Amino acid sequence: MDRGMELMGCICRIKNCAIELLEMEDDLVIGMDDDARDLFWSELRLKTTFLYIDLSRVISSSESDERREALTLLTNKLFYFLEELTDAVTSGSVSFSKLCYGDAAQAVREVVAFLAPPQ
């Protein structure tokens, strides 16, 4: 497979996953029962896995050391906040989950903005 097409596919999946993550905010409602919390947690873990794989490919194929380092820092920040969100959802605290979700959402936006082609 053409390396450029593979990277375009990775970036497309990252953006789609980011959109889906940003749409999950409405699922953090007061009174989330155990089944809803488990479903949210499962979706979050699945999206995190896809992001990890695709971002690893994009980072490893970066031609510039500066770009690779910058994307690595943003990605590490994103996964830190996603892990915090996972812990918050598992704890069942809606207010803590919403706080962690805000941090994760901002990190997702930063990664997507970094991956956007220069204009």
C-alpha positions in Angstrom: 0.0 0.0 0.0 1.2 3.5 -0.7 2.6 5.1 2.4 0.9 8.4 1.7 -2.5 6.8 1.4 -2.0 4.9 4.6 -1.1 8.2 6.4 -4.2 9.9 4.9 -6.3 7.1 6.2 -4.8 7.4 9.7 -5.4 11.1 9.8 -9.0 10.6 8.5 -9.6 8.0 11.3 -8.1 10.3 13.9 -10.3 13.2 12.9 -13.4 10.9 12.8 -12.5 9.5 16.2 -12.0 13.0 17.5 -15.5 14.1 16.3 -17.0 11.1 18.0 -15.1 11.8 21.2 -16.3 15.4 21.2 -19.9 14.2 20.7 -19.7 12.0 23.8 -20.1 14.9 26.2 -23.9 14.5 26.1 -23.5 11.0 27.5 -22.0 12.4 30.7 -25.4 13.0 32.3 -26.3 13.1 36.0 -27.6 9.8 37.1 -25.7 7.6 34.7 -26.5 4.1 35.6 -24.0 1.2 35.6 -24.9 0.0 32.2 -24.6 3.5 30.6 -21.3 4.0 32.4 -20.0 0.7 31.2 -21.0 1.5 27.6 -19.4 4.9 27.8 -16.2 3.4 29.2 -16.2 0.7 26.5 -16.6 3.3 23.7 -13.9 5.5 25.2 -11.5 2.6 25.4 -12.2 1.6 21.8 -11.7 5.2 20.5 -8.5 5.5 22.6 -7.1 2.3 21.0 -7.8 3.5 17.5 -6.2 6.9 18.3 -3.2 5.2 19.8 -2.6 3.1 16.7 -3.1 5.8 14.2 -1.2 8.5 16.0 1.7 6.1 16.5 1.8 5.6 12.7 1.6 9.3 12.0 4.4 10.1 14.5 6.7 7.4 13.2 6.3 8.6 9.6 6.9 12.3 10.4 9.8 13.5 8.3 10.8 16.4 10.6 12.2 15.7 14.1 10.5 18.9 15.3 7.1 17.9 14.0 7.6 14.4 15.5 8.5 15.8 18.8 5.7 18.3 18.9 3.1 15.7 17.9 4.5 13.3 20.5 4.1 15.9 23.2 0.5 16.6 22.2 -0.3 12.9 21.9 1.2 12.2 25.4 -1.0 15.0 26.8 -4.1 13.6 25.0 -3.6 10.1 26.4 -2.9 11.4 29.9 -6.3 13.2 29.9 -8.0 10.3 28.3 -6.7 8.0 31.0 -7.9 10.6 33.6 -11.3 10.5 32.0 -11.4 6.8 32.0 -10.6 6.8 35.8 -13.2 9.4 36.4 -15.9 7.5 34.5 -15.0 4.3 36.4 -15.3 6.2 39.7 -18.8 7.2 38.9 -18.3 10.9 39.8 -20.2 12.9 37.2 -18.7 16.3 38.1 -15.1 14.8 38.0 -15.9 13.1 34.7 -17.1 16.3 33.2 -14.0 18.1 34.3 -11.7 15.4 32.9 -13.8 15.4 29.7 -13.2 19.1 29.2 -9.4 18.6 29.5 -9.5 15.6 27.1 -11.7 17.5 24.6 -9.2 20.4 24.5 -6.3 18.0 24.0 -8.2 16.3 21.1 -8.8 19.7 19.5 -5.1 20.5 19.8 -4.0 17.2 18.1 -6.5 17.7 15.3 -5.4 21.3 14.8 -1.8 20.2 14.6 -2.6 17.5 12.0 -4.6 20.0 9.8 -2.7 20.9 6.7 -1.1 24.3 6.7 -3.1 26.9 4.9 
